[in-house]
Amino acid sequence: MSRQKSHIDAPPEGLLEPDEAEEVFSAEPEESSGVDLDFESEAAASSFKRGLKAIRAHWKHAPMGPGVYRMIGEDGAVLYVGKAKSIKKRIASYTRLAGHANRIARMIALTASMVFVSTRTEVEALLLEANLIKQLKPRFNVLMRDDKSFPYILLTKDERGAQLTKHRGARARKGDYFGPFANVGAVNRTLNVLQRAFLLRSCENSFYDNRSRPCLLYQIKRCAGPCTGEISLENYAELAGEARDFLAGKSRAVRERLAQDMNAAAENLEFERAAQLRDRISALAAIQGQQGINPRAVPEADVFALHEEAGQFCVEAVFYRAYQNWGNRAYFPRADKTLSAGEVLGPFVAQFYAERPPARLVLLSHAIEEAAWLEEALAEREGYGIEIATPQRGEKKEMVADAASNAREALGRRLADSASQQKLLEALGAAFGMDKPPRRVEVYDNSHIMGSSAIGAMIVAGPEGFMKTHYRTFNIKGPVTPGDDYAMMREVLSRRFSRLLKEGEAPAPEDPDAFPQSPDLIVIDGGRGQFEAARKAMEELGVTGVTLASIAKGPDRNAGRETFFVAGREPFRLAPRDPALYFVQRLRDEAHRFAIGTHRARRKKEFAKNPLDEIAGVGPARKRALLQAFGTAKAVAAAALADLEKTPGFSAATAKLVFDHFHEKG
């Protein structure tokens, strides 16, 4: 099923996120003039200024807290719906005279008024924004597609009588959810047959509450007619219970019960009722035959199918519970291409179940040597019998074949993505004047607050995308002046390449296709100063054969106007629609995300750090003794040497060690 990334919570292209807006924009919008707007005509520039004036007028009354804002045109149509942590600061980002993307400039030019709705939290703002986008469908928003989540069948719990309907999204309504289903067509076919079999209503409550006579569905025997009392609510509840049992996997019991009722009705000469029950049994038989994603004779199973192509492996995992398909996922294990399918699948299944409960039946596409051991180990851990099998015929074989087909398609898509990634690497190499496309790209960024908790971050990209197992962080150790990013970058690169040069003395790996440990291209997040600091550090270490580039943010931090620095070339920019520009922006943003996240984690750890942790030779037991004797680390630092010597478990030498630690820093 095709899935597209949702952007309903993102600001328009060219805008900043709320946190960034707080840092960049002041409390007052820009009032400067004389900026070149670069519009095609004077009329366009005039419309932009008119929209800008309207936004500024509404900005004055915008709330400071979180909420949702709507930008409205002269005809009353909603142009854009957005959310913000601070509406006032977000609206200020629209008041700039320059630096907007063309789409945003058009949106500003068309804006005649704005509407604000405050919410208590950002989460509420997000939910409200999503609802408004679905309802209003603004022209400048990206709309959510219906296929972003798996569809479910919902059997509601309602005092009017249960409703049987298709469902997507959050499970806000009371009732039982069955699924997920592989596609909407499977859900529609199932609902159609369930209506014939159990005569449950599909109408909304507003329609149900306003009926004075049965609708067409009752006439064609697709509904029992609870809305007008054609069936009592008690008898209707029994129908709903049968449907719930059937969807929960008790299909055989339901069919047997209906067969008994049909025979009893026939014996009592109630032929019309017997015919109705016969039709319901026929419908139930049809649903099990038509519902291709659900097994007919396998109540519970996990299916793993492996496909190998071009030296890569894909394992498709499909999970069945209560005779129903509960979803699937593709995994791409790293394995030597010389291994057989069973040699890859066996360790994968063992690792998969290391922390997951297995189904009672595990079906595999290839036999594995670990099958008997896994059966015993998993059965002992879970307390019930586990069977691992490689089916050769029947429905179980079909289930594995379906999973194998999905694995083949998933790996095909991945290989296609890898080909696209290779094209991006070729474009990147050409943009930076490299003789051949880079195989390993390293991107560096720093993060700190006035020099505190300073860290350097390195992310790595290659032909398969981001190589997260190769990411590294560097805790800045040397004496660094707060805010001296150049010294931080020199330290990071010196440590990185000093270690790399030492490791380079070892023999190279035999596999020429192995991902290289040394980069072909280094990208620094920063301007000329960062570039020169990095170049100097690499020259001092004698590093050669590595292309060094730096990316400086554009004016007003506007994406698409970045300046690049490469040795031997004048600073340059890439074309706004150049694929290499988009690729290097992705690399930079990933490095920034990784650096910020690591810095925050370290800062959080620093908050809980105890000064006693820094004393060499004082372990947990002695730290505990000091805290029990003096109460706090501050009291330990102020204690006299004689008092430290009285601490239980402390010798004179250890007490002197602690005393000197706190009194030699000055």
For each residue, the residues with C-beta under 8 A, 3 or more apart:
1: 147 150 182 183
2: 147
3: 147 148
4: 145 147 148
5:
6: 9 142 144 148
7: 10 142
8: 129 130 133 141 142 143 144
9: 6 83 126 129 130
10: 7 142
11: 15 16 17 82 90 93
12: 15 80 82 101 103 104 107 140
13: 101 103 104
14: 99 100 101 103 104 558 559 560
15: 11 12 21 93 94 104
16: 11 20 21 24 25 93 557
17: 11 20 21
18: 21 22 84 85 86 89 90
19: 22 23 85
20: 16 17 23 24 557
21: 15 16 17 18 24 25 84 86 89 90 92 93
22: 18 19 25 85 86 89
23: 19 20
24: 16 20 21 93 556 557
25: 16 21 22 29 89 92 93
26: 92
27: 88 89 92
28: 31 92
29: 25 56 59 92 95 96
30: 95 96 97
31: 28
32: 35 97
33: 97
34:
35: 32 97 98
36: 98
37: 45 48 97 98 105
38: 98
39: 42 44 45 48 105
40: 44
41: 44 45
42: 39 45 46
43: 46 47
44: 39 40 41 47 48 109
45: 37 39 41 42 48 49
46: 42 43 49 50
47: 43 44 50 51 109 110
48: 37 39 44 45 51 52 105 108 109
49: 45 46 52 53
50: 46 47 53 54 109
51: 47 48 54 55 108 109 110 111 112
52: 48 49 55 56 94 95 97 108
53: 49 50 56 57
54: 50 51 57 58 111 112 113 114
55: 51 52 58 59 71 91 94 95 108 111 114
56: 29 52 53 59 60 95
57: 53 54 60
58: 54 55 61 62 91 113 114 116
59: 29 55 56 62 88 91 92 95
60: 56 57
61: 58 116
62: 58 59 69 87 88 91 114 116
63: 67 87 88 116 118
64: 86 87 88 89
65: 86 87 118 119
66: 83 84 85 86 87 118 119 120 121 122 124 125
67: 63 83 84 87 116 117 118 119 125
68: 81 82 83 84 87 116 117 119 125 128 129 132
69: 62 81 82 83 84 87 90 91 114 115 116 117
70: 78 79 80 81 114 115 116 132 136 138
71: 55 78 79 80 81 82 107 111 114 138 140
72: 76 77 78 79 111 112 113 114 115
73: 76 77 78 79 110 111 112
74: 110 112
75:
76: 72 73
77: 72 73 139
78: 70 71 72 73 81 132 136 138
79: 70 71 72 73 107 110 111 138 139 140
80: 12 70 71 107 138 139 140 141
81: 68 69 70 71 78 129 132 133 136 138 141
82: 11 12 68 69 71 90 129
83: 9 66 67 68 69 122 125 126 128 129
84: 18 21 66 67 68 69 87 89 90 91 125
85: 18 19 22 66 89 90 122
86: 18 21 22 64 65 66 89 90
87: 62 63 64 65 66 67 68 69 84 90 91 116 118
88: 27 59 62 63 64 91 92
89: 18 21 22 25 27 64 84 85 86 92 93
90: 11 18 21 69 82 84 85 86 87 93 94
91: 55 58 59 62 69 84 87 88 94 95 114
92: 21 25 26 27 28 29 59 88 89 95
93: 11 15 16 21 24 25 89 90 96
94: 15 52 55 90 91 104 108
95: 29 30 52 55 56 59 91 92
96: 29 30 93 99 100 556
97: 30 32 33 35 37 52
98: 35 36 37 38 556
99: 14 96 555 556 558
100: 14 96 104 105 108
101: 12 13 14 104 105 560
102: 105 106
103: 12 13 14 106 107 140
104: 12 13 14 15 94 100 101 107 108
105: 37 39 48 100 101 102 108 109
106: 102 103 109 110
107: 12 71 79 80 103 104 110 111 140
108: 48 51 52 55 94 100 104 105 111
109: 44 47 48 50 51 105 106
110: 47 51 73 74 79 106 107
111: 51 54 55 71 72 73 79 107 108 114
112: 51 54 72 73 74
113: 54 58 72
114: 54 55 58 62 69 70 71 72 91 111
115: 69 70 72
116: 58 61 62 63 67 68 69 70 87
117: 67 68 69 128
118: 63 65 66 67 87
119: 65 66 67 68 122 124 125 128
120: 66 124
121: 66 124 125
122: 66 83 85 119 125 126
123: 126 127
124: 66 119 120 121 127 128
125: 66 67 68 83 84 119 121 122 128 129
126: 9 83 122 123 129 130
127: 123 124 130 131
128: 68 83 117 119 124 125 131 132
129: 8 9 68 81 82 83 125 126 132 133
130: 8 9 126 127 133 134 144
131: 127 128 134 135
132: 68 70 78 81 128 129 135 136
133: 8 81 129 130 136 137 138 141 143 144
134: 130 131 137 143 144
135: 131 132
136: 70 78 81 132 133
137: 133 134 141 143
138: 70 71 78 79 80 81 133 141
139: 77 79 80
140: 12 71 79 80 103 107
141: 8 80 81 133 137 138
142: 6 7 8 10
143: 8 133 134 137
144: 6 8 130 133 134 148
145: 4 148
146: 168 184
147: 1 2 3 4 184
148: 3 4 6 144 145
149: 168 169
150: 1 168 179 180 181 182 327
151: 166 167 168 179 180 181 183 184 187
152: 166 167 168 177 178 179 180 181 187
153: 164 165 166 167 177 178 179 181 187 190 191 194 247
154: 163 164 165 166 167 173 175 176 177 178
155: 162 163 164 175 176 178 200 240 243 244 247
156: 162 163 164 165 173 174 175
157: 162 174 175 176
158: 161 162 163 174 175 205
159:
160: 205 208 209 226 227
161: 158 201 208 226 227 233 236 237 240
162: 155 156 157 158 175 200 201 236 237 240 243
163: 154 155 156 158 175 200 201 202 203 204 205 208
164: 153 154 155 156 191 194 195 198 200 201 202 243
165: 153 154 156 191 202
166: 151 152 153 154 184 187 188 191
167: 151 152 153 154 171 173 177
168: 146 149 150 151 152
169: 149
170:
171: 167 177
172:
173: 154 156 167
174: 156 157 158
175: 154 155 156 157 158 162 163
176: 154 155 157 244 247 248
177: 152 153 154 167 171
178: 152 153 154 155 247 248 324
179: 150 151 152 153 187 324 326
180: 150 151 152 325 326 327
181: 150 151 152 153 184 186 187 190 293 325
182: 1 150 186 293 325 328
183: 1 151 186 187
184: 146 147 151 166 181 187 188
185: 188 189
186: 181 182 183 189 190 291 292 293
187: 151 152 153 166 179 181 183 184 190 191
188: 166 184 185 191 192
189: 185 186 192 193 287 290 291
190: 153 181 186 187 193 194 287 290 291
191: 153 164 165 166 187 188 194 195 202
192: 188 189 195 196
193: 189 190 196 197 283 284 286 287 290
194: 153 164 190 191 197 198 200 243 246 247 283 287
195: 164 191 192 198 199 200 202 217 222 223
196: 192 193 199 221 222 279 280 283
197: 193 194 243 246 280 283 284 287
198: 164 194 195 239 240 242 243 246 280
199: 195 196 221 222 223 224 231 239 280
200: 155 162 163 164 194 195 223 224 239 240 243
201: 161 162 163 164 208 217 223 224 226 227
202: 163 164 165 191 195 217 223
203: 163 207 208 215 217 227
204: 163 207 208
205: 158 160 163 208 209
206: 209 210
207: 203 204 210 211
208: 160 161 163 201 203 204 205 211 227
209: 160 205 206 227
210: 206 207
211: 207 208 214 215 227 228
212: 228
213: 228
214: 211 217 218 219 223 225 227 228 230
215: 203 211 218 219 223 227
216: 219 220
217: 195 201 202 203 214 220 222 223
218: 214 215 221 222 223 224 225 230
219: 214 215 216
220: 216 217
221: 196 199 218 276 279
222: 195 196 199 217 218
223: 195 199 200 201 202 214 215 217 218
224: 199 200 201 218 230 231 235 236 239
225: 214 218 228 229 230 231
226: 160 161 201 229 230 231 233 236
227: 160 161 201 203 208 209 211 214 215
228: 211 212 213 214 225
229: 225 226 232
230: 214 218 224 225 226
231: 199 224 225 226 235 236 239
232: 229 235 236
233: 161 226 236 237
234: 237 238
235: 224 231 232 238 239
236: 161 162 224 226 231 232 233 239 240
237: 161 162 233 234 240 241
238: 234 235 241 242
239: 198 199 200 224 231 235 236 242 243
240: 155 161 162 198 200 236 237 243 244
241: 237 238 244 245
242: 198 238 239 245 246 254 257 258
243: 155 162 164 194 197 198 200 239 240 246 247
244: 155 176 240 241 247 248
245: 241 242 248 250 253 254
246: 194 197 198 242 243 250 251 254 284
247: 153 155 176 178 194 243 244 322 324
248: 176 178 244 245 322
249: 299 321 322 323 324
250: 245 246 253 254
251: 246 254 255 284 288 323
252: 255 256
253: 245 250 256 257
254: 242 245 246 250 251 257 258 284
255: 251 252 258 259 281 284 285
256: 252 253 259 260
257: 242 253 254 260 261
258: 242 254 255 261 262 277 280 281 284
259: 255 256 262 263 277 281
260: 256 257 263 264
261: 257 258 264 265 277
262: 258 259 265 266 274 277 278 281
263: 259 260 266 267 274
264: 260 261 267 268
265: 261 262 268 270 271 273 274 277
266: 262 263 269 270 271 274
267: 263 264
268: 264 265
269: 266
270: 265 266 273 274
271: 265 266 274 275
272: 275 276
273: 265 270 276 277
274: 262 263 265 266 270 271 277 278
275: 271 272 278 279
276: 221 272 273 279 280
277: 258 259 261 262 265 273 274 280 281
278: 262 274 275 281 282
279: 196 221 275 276 282 283
280: 196 197 198 199 258 276 277 283 284
281: 255 258 259 262 277 278 284 285
282: 278 279 285 286
283: 193 194 196 197 279 280 286 287
284: 193 197 246 251 254 255 258 280 281 287 288
285: 255 281 282 288 289
286: 193 282 283 289 290
287: 189 190 193 194 197 283 284 290 291
288: 251 284 285 291 294 296
289: 285 286 296
290: 189 190 193 286 287
291: 186 189 190 287 288 294
292: 186
293: 181 182 186 324 325
294: 288 291 320 323 324 325
295: 298 299 301 320 323 395 399
296: 288 289 323 395
297: 395
298: 295 301 320 323 361 395 396 399
299: 249 295 320 321 322 323
300: 320 321 322 359 360 361
301: 295 298 319 320 359 360 361 362 363 396 399
302: 317 318 319 320 358 359 361 362 363
303: 316 317 318 319 320 362 363 364 399 400 403
304: 315 316 317 345 348 349 352 362 363 364 365 403
305: 315 316 318 364 365 400 401 403 404 406 407
306: 313 314 315 316 341 344 345 348 365 366 404 407
307: 313 314 316 404 407 408 411
308: 311 312 313 314 337 341 344
309: 312 408 411 412 415
310: 415
311: 308 337 513
312: 308 309 332 337 411 414 415
313: 306 307 308 332 333 335 341 344 411
314: 306 307 308 330 331 332 407 408 410 411 414
315: 304 305 306 330 331 332 333 344 345 348 407
316: 303 304 305 306 307 328 329 330 331 403 404 406 407 410
317: 302 303 304 328 329 330 331 352 403
318: 302 303 305 325 327 328 399 402 403 406
319: 301 302 303 325 326 327 328 359
320: 294 295 298 299 300 301 302 303 323 324 325 326 359 399
321: 249 299 300 324 326 359
322: 247 248 249 299 300
323: 249 251 294 295 296 298 299 320
324: 178 179 247 249 293 294 320 321
325: 180 181 182 293 294 318 319 320 328
326: 179 180 319 320 321
327: 150 180 318 319
328: 182 316 317 318 319 325 403 406
329: 316 317
330: 314 315 316 317 406 407 410 411
331: 314 315 316 317 348 352
332: 312 313 314 315 411 414
333: 313 315 344 348
334:
335: 313 339 343 344
336: 339
337: 308 311 312
338:
339: 335 336 343 344
340: 343 344 366
341: 306 308 313 344 345 365 366
342: 345 346 366 367 368 369
343: 335 339 340 346 347
344: 306 308 313 315 333 335 339 340 341 347 348
345: 304 306 315 341 342 348 349 364 365 366 368
346: 342 343 349 350 368 369 370 371
347: 343 344 350 351 370
348: 304 306 315 331 333 344 345 351 352
349: 304 345 346 352 353 362 364 368 370 374 388
350: 346 347 353 354 370 374
351: 347 348 354
352: 304 317 331 348 349 356
353: 349 350 356 357 358 374 378
354: 350 351
355:
356: 352 353
357: 353 382
358: 302 353 362 378 382 386
359: 300 301 302 319 320 321 362
360: 300 301 384 385 386 387
361: 298 300 301 302 386 387 389
362: 301 302 303 304 349 358 359 374 386 387 388 389
363: 301 302 303 304 389 390 391 396 399 400
364: 303 304 305 345 349 367 368 371 388 389 390 400
365: 304 305 306 341 345 390 400 403 404
366: 306 340 341 342 345 390
367: 342 364 371 390
368: 342 345 346 349 364 371 374 388
369: 342 346
370: 346 347 349 350 373 374
371: 346 364 367 368 374 375 388
372: 375 376
373: 370 376 377
374: 349 350 353 362 368 370 371 377 378 386 388
375: 371 372 378 379 386 387 388
376: 372 373 379 380
377: 373 374 380 381
378: 353 358 374 375 381 382 386
379: 375 376 382 383 384 385 386
380: 376 377 383
381: 377 378
382: 357 358 378 379 386
383: 379 380
384: 360 379
385: 360 379
386: 358 360 361 362 374 375 378 379 382
387: 360 361 362 375
388: 349 362 364 368 371 374 375
389: 361 362 363 364 396
390: 363 364 365 366 367 400
391: 363 394 396 397 399 400
392: 397
393: 397
394: 391 397 398
395: 295 296 297 298 398 399
396: 298 301 363 389 391 399 400
397: 391 392 393 394 400 401
398: 394 395 401 402
399: 295 298 301 303 318 320 363 391 395 396 402 403
400: 303 305 363 364 365 390 391 396 397 403 404
401: 305 397 398 404 405
402: 318 398 399 405 406
403: 303 304 305 316 317 318 328 365 399 400 406 407
404: 305 306 307 316 365 400 401 407 408
405: 401 402 408 409
406: 305 316 318 328 330 402 403 409 410
407: 305 306 307 314 315 316 330 403 404 410 411
408: 307 309 314 404 405 411 412
409: 405 406 412 413
410: 314 316 330 406 407 413 414
411: 307 309 312 313 314 330 332 407 408 414 415
412: 309 408 409 415 416
413: 409 410 416 417
414: 312 314 332 410 411 417 418
415: 309 310 312 411 412 418 419
416: 412 413 419 420
417: 413 414 420 421 465
418: 414 415 421 422 463 464 465
419: 415 416 422 423
420: 416 417 423 424
421: 417 418 424 425 463 464 465
422: 418 419 425 426 437 463
423: 419 420 426 427 579
424: 420 421 427 428 579 580 583
425: 421 422 428 429 437 438 439 441 462 463
426: 422 423 429 430 437
427: 423 424 430 431 578 579 580 583
428: 424 425 431 432 437 438 441 521 580 583 584
429: 425 426 432 434 435 436 437 438 521
430: 426 427 433 434 580
431: 427 428 564 574 578 580 581 584
432: 428 429 521 547 549 564 566
433: 430 547 566 568 569
434: 429 430 437 438 520 521 547
435: 429
436: 429
437: 422 425 426 428 429 434
438: 425 428 429 434 441 519 520 521 547
439: 425 462 463 515 516 520
440: 460 461 462 467 515 516 517 518 519 520 521
441: 425 428 438 460 461 462 519 520 521 522 523 587
442: 458 459 460 519 521 522 523
443: 458 459 460 461 522 523 524 525 587 588 590 591
444: 456 457 458 489 492 493 522 523 524 525 534 591
445: 456 457 525 588 591 592 594 595
446: 454 455 456 457 476 485 488 489 492 595
447: 454 455 457 595 596 598 599
448: 451 452 453 454 455 476 482 483 488 599
449: 452 453 599 603
450: 482 483
451: 448 454 480 481 482 483 484
452: 448 449 482 603 606
453: 448 449 599 602 603 606
454: 446 447 448 451 475 476 480 488 599
455: 446 447 448 473 474 475 476 595 598 599 602
456: 444 445 446 473 474 476 488 489 491 492 595
457: 444 445 446 447 471 472 473 474 591 594 595 598
458: 442 443 444 471 472 473 474 492 496 591
459: 442 443 466 468 471 587 590 591 594
460: 440 441 442 443 466 467 470 471 519
461: 440 441 443 465 466 467 587 590
462: 425 439 440 441 465 467 515
463: 418 421 422 425 439
464: 418 421 467
465: 417 418 421 461 462
466: 459 460 461 590
467: 440 460 461 462 464 470 471 515
468: 459 471
469:
470: 460 467 515
471: 457 458 459 460 467 468 594
472: 457 458 496
473: 455 456 457 458 594 598
474: 455 456 457 458 491 492 495 496
475: 454 455 602
476: 446 448 454 455 456 480 488 491 492
477: 491
478: 487 491
479:
480: 451 454 476 484 487 488 491
481: 451 484 487
482: 448 450 451 452
483: 448 450 451
484: 451 480 481 487 488
485: 446 488 489 526 529 530
486: 489 490 529 530 532 533
487: 478 480 481 484 490 491 533
488: 446 448 454 456 476 480 484 485 491 492
489: 444 446 456 485 486 492 493 524 526 530 533 534 537
490: 486 487 493 494 533 534 536 537
491: 456 474 476 477 478 480 487 488 494 495
492: 444 446 456 458 474 476 488 489 495 496
493: 444 489 490 496 497 522 534 537 538 541
494: 490 491 497 498 537 540 541
495: 474 491 492 498 499
496: 458 472 474 492 493 499 500
497: 493 494 500 501 537 538 541 543
498: 494 495 501 502 541
499: 495 496 502 503
500: 496 497 503 504 517 518
501: 497 498 504 505 541 542 543
502: 498 499 505
503: 499 500 506 517
504: 500 501 518
505: 501 502
506: 503
507:
508:
509: 514
510:
511: 514
512:
513: 311
514: 509 511
515: 439 440 462 467 470
516: 439 440 519 520
517: 440 500 503
518: 440 500 504 546
519: 438 440 441 442 460 516 522 546
520: 434 438 439 440 441 516 546 547
521: 428 429 432 434 438 440 441 442 546 547 549
522: 441 442 443 444 493 519 534 546 547 548 549
523: 441 442 443 444 549 550 551 584 587 588 591
524: 443 444 489 530 531 534 548 549 550 551
525: 443 444 445 530 550 551 588 591 592
526: 485 489 529 530 531 550 551 552
527: 530 531 550 552 563 565
528: 531 532 550 552 565 571
529: 485 486 526 532 533
530: 485 486 489 524 525 526 527 533 534 550
531: 524 526 527 528 534 535 548 549 550 565
532: 486 528 529 535 536
533: 486 487 489 490 529 530 536 537
534: 444 489 490 493 522 524 530 531 537 538 548 550
535: 531 532 538 539 548 567
536: 490 532 533 539 540
537: 489 490 493 494 497 533 534 540 541
538: 493 497 534 535 541 543 546 548
539: 535 536 542 543
540: 494 536 537
541: 493 494 497 498 501 537 538
542: 501 539
543: 497 501 538 539 546
544:
545:
546: 518 519 520 521 522 538 543
547: 432 433 434 438 520 521 522 566 567
548: 522 524 531 534 535 538 566 567
549: 432 521 522 523 524 531 564 565 566
550: 523 524 525 526 527 528 530 531 534 564 565 566
551: 523 524 525 526 562 563 564 565 584 588
552: 526 527 528 562 563 564 565
553: 557 558 562
554: 557 558 559 560 561 562 563
555: 99 558 561
556: 24 96 98 99
557: 16 20 24 553 554
558: 14 99 553 554 555 561
559: 14 554 562 585
560: 14 101 554 576 581
561: 554 555 558 573
562: 551 552 553 554 559 573 574 581 584 585
563: 527 551 552 554 571 572 573
564: 431 432 549 550 551 552 571 572 573 574 584
565: 527 528 531 549 550 551 552 569 571
566: 432 433 547 548 549 550 569 572
567: 535 547 548
568: 433
569: 433 565 566 572
570:
571: 528 563 564 565
572: 563 564 566 569
573: 561 562 563 564
574: 431 562 564 578 580 581 584
575: 578 581
576: 560 581
577: 581
578: 427 431 574 575 581 582
579: 423 424 427 582 583
580: 424 427 428 430 431 574 583 584
581: 431 560 562 574 575 576 577 578 584 585
582: 578 579 585 586
583: 424 427 428 579 580 586 587
584: 428 431 523 551 562 564 574 580 581 587 588
585: 559 562 581 582 588 589
586: 582 583 589 590
587: 441 443 459 461 523 583 584 590 591
588: 443 445 523 525 551 584 585 591 592
589: 585 586 592 593
590: 443 459 461 466 586 587 593 594
591: 443 444 445 457 458 459 523 525 587 588 594 595
592: 445 525 588 589 595 596
593: 589 590 596 597
594: 445 457 459 471 473 590 591 597 598
595: 445 446 447 455 456 457 591 592 598 599
596: 447 592 593 599 600
597: 593 594 600 601
598: 447 455 457 473 594 595 601 602
599: 447 448 449 453 454 455 595 596 602 603
600: 596 597 603 604
601: 597 598 604 605
602: 453 455 475 598 599 605 606
603: 449 452 453 599 600 606 607
604: 600 601 607 608
605: 601 602 608 609
606: 452 453 602 603 609
607: 603 604
608: 604 605
609: 605 606 613
610: 613 623 633
611: 614 633 634 637
612: 615 618 623 626 627 633 636
613: 609 610 623
614: 611 661
615: 612 618 657 658 661
616: 657 661
617: 654 657
618: 612 615 622 623 626 654 657 658
619: 622 623
620: 623 624
621: 624 625 649
622: 618 619 625 626 649 650 654
623: 610 612 613 618 619 620 626 627
624: 620 621 627 628
625: 621 622 628 629 647 648 649 650
626: 612 618 622 623 629 630 633 636 647 658
627: 612 623 624 630 631 632 633 636
628: 624 625
629: 625 626 646 647 648
630: 626 627 635 636 639 643
631: 627 635
632: 627 635 636
633: 610 611 612 626 627 636 637
634: 611 637 638
635: 630 631 632 638 639
636: 612 626 627 630 632 633 639 644 658 662
637: 611 633 634 662
638: 634 635
639: 630 635 636 643 644 659
640: 643 644 659
641: 644 645 655 656 659
642: 645 646
643: 630 639 640 646 647
644: 636 639 640 641 647 650 655 658 659
645: 641 642 650 651 652 655
646: 629 642 643 650
647: 625 626 629 643 644 650 655
648: 625 629
649: 621 622 625
650: 622 625 644 645 646 647 654 655 658
651: 645 654 655
652: 645 655 656
653: 656 657
654: 617 618 622 650 651 657 658
655: 641 644 645 647 650 651 652 658 659
656: 641 652 653 659 660
657: 615 616 617 618 653 654 660 661
658: 615 618 626 636 644 650 654 655 661 662
659: 639 640 641 644 655 656 662 663
660: 656 657 663 664
661: 614 615 616 657 658 664 665
662: 636 637 658 659 665
663: 659 660 666
664: 660 661
665: 661 662
666: 663
